[in-house]
Amino acid sequence: MGTHFLAAAEATTKSSSSTSLLLIVVVFAVLMIFMFRSQRRRQRATQETQRQVANGSKVRTVTGMFGKVVDGDDRNVMVEIAPGVTVKMLRQAIAVVLPDDEPDGVAPSMPDFEHTGPDLDGDQSPAQPENRSDATI
């Protein structure tokens, strides 16, 4: 009679461990499916953005350069990054197509750096350090 109890207990232990292992595998598979779907969706959106690039579009590249597309084919585009300076790059290097009303990479709240820094020409003498007697070393 005692062997029947042992056999029944051993069978339920094997069943519960295989069920928990199966549950872990199913949860992992569902997570992987959702991750692959979201990654594929982002890839499709990026490819669609790169296909929509046309001559005259303002773009930002994956390296952070801003420019205007002046010419291109299925694989390469010519981007003007400064007046008279064009760079040939792969179409995959374009990260974002900017709207026409946005300035070329210049933030509207950017400070004026001409007057904020110290005078580097040497016209003014450098500021003297304060003489503080309460400073401890």
C-alpha positions in Angstrom: 0.0 0.0 0.0 2.9 2.4 0.7 4.3 1.9 -2.7 1.1 3.1 -4.3 1.4 6.4 -2.4 5.0 6.9 -3.5 4.3 6.1 -7.1 1.3 8.6 -7.1 3.4 11.4 -5.5 6.3 10.8 -7.9 3.9 11.0 -10.9 2.4 14.3 -9.8 5.9 15.8 -9.2 6.9 14.8 -12.8 3.7 16.2 -14.2 3.9 19.6 -12.4 7.6 20.1 -13.3 6.9 19.4 -17.0 3.9 21.7 -16.9 5.9 24.5 -15.4 8.7 24.0 -18.0 6.1 24.0 -20.7 4.6 27.2 -19.3 8.0 28.9 -19.3 8.7 27.9 -22.9 5.2 29.2 -24.0 5.7 32.6 -22.2 9.2 32.9 -23.7 7.9 32.2 -27.2 5.1 34.7 -26.9 7.6 37.4 -25.7 9.8 36.6 -28.7 6.9 36.9 -31.1 6.0 40.3 -29.8 9.6 41.6 -29.9 10.1 40.4 -33.5 6.8 42.0 -34.6 7.7 45.4 -33.1 11.2 45.3 -34.5 9.8 44.4 -38.0 7.3 47.3 -37.7 10.1 49.7 -37.0 12.2 48.4 -39.9 9.3 48.9 -42.3 8.7 52.4 -41.1 12.4 53.3 -41.6 12.4 51.8 -45.1 9.2 53.7 -46.0 10.8 56.9 -44.8 14.0 56.2 -46.8 11.9 55.5 -49.9 10.0 58.8 -49.6 13.1 60.9 -49.8 13.0 63.1 -52.9 15.0 65.9 -54.3 14.7 69.0 -52.1 13.8 67.1 -48.9 15.5 68.3 -45.7 16.9 65.3 -43.9 18.9 64.2 -40.8 21.3 61.4 -41.2 22.0 58.6 -38.6 25.2 60.4 -37.7 23.3 63.6 -36.9 24.2 65.7 -40.0 21.4 67.9 -41.4 21.2 68.6 -45.1 19.1 68.9 -48.2 18.8 66.1 -50.8 19.9 67.4 -54.2 20.1 64.2 -56.2 19.7 60.5 -55.8 18.9 57.1 -57.1 17.7 53.8 -55.6 20.8 53.3 -53.6 22.6 56.6 -53.1 21.7 60.2 -52.4 23.6 63.4 -52.7 23.1 65.6 -49.6 24.0 69.2 -49.5 25.3 69.8 -45.9 26.5 73.4 -46.6 26.2 75.8 -49.5 28.3 74.2 -52.3 29.2 71.2 -50.2 27.6 67.9 -51.2 28.2 64.5 -49.8 27.3 61.2 -51.4 25.8 58.7 -49.0 23.7 55.6 -48.9 20.0 56.0 -48.7 20.0 53.9 -45.5 22.0 56.6 -43.8 18.9 58.9 -43.7 17.2 58.7 -40.4 14.5 61.4 -40.5 12.9 63.5 -43.2 12.3 66.9 -41.7 9.3 69.1 -42.3 9.9 72.1 -44.5 9.1 74.6 -41.7 11.8 73.2 -39.3 15.2 75.0 -39.4 18.2 72.9 -40.4 19.2 71.4 -37.1 19.2 74.7 -35.3 17.3 74.8 -32.0 15.2 78.0 -31.7 16.3 78.4 -28.0 20.0 78.1 -28.7 22.0 80.7 -26.7 24.1 83.4 -28.4 27.7 82.1 -27.9 29.4 85.3 -29.1 28.8 87.2 -25.9 28.6 84.4 -23.3 32.2 83.1 -23.2 35.3 84.7 -21.8 37.4 87.0 -24.0 40.0 84.8 -25.6 41.7 87.6 -27.5 43.6 88.7 -24.5 42.3 92.3 -24.5 41.1 92.0 -21.0 43.2 90.9 -18.0 42.0 87.6 -16.4 40.0 87.9 -13.3 42.1 87.8 -10.1 41.2 85.0 -7.6 39.5 86.1 -4.5 41.6 86.3 -1.3 39.6 84.3 1.2 41.0 83.8 4.6 38.3 81.3 5.6 39.2 78.8 3.0 40.6 75.5 4.3 42.8 73.1 2.6 
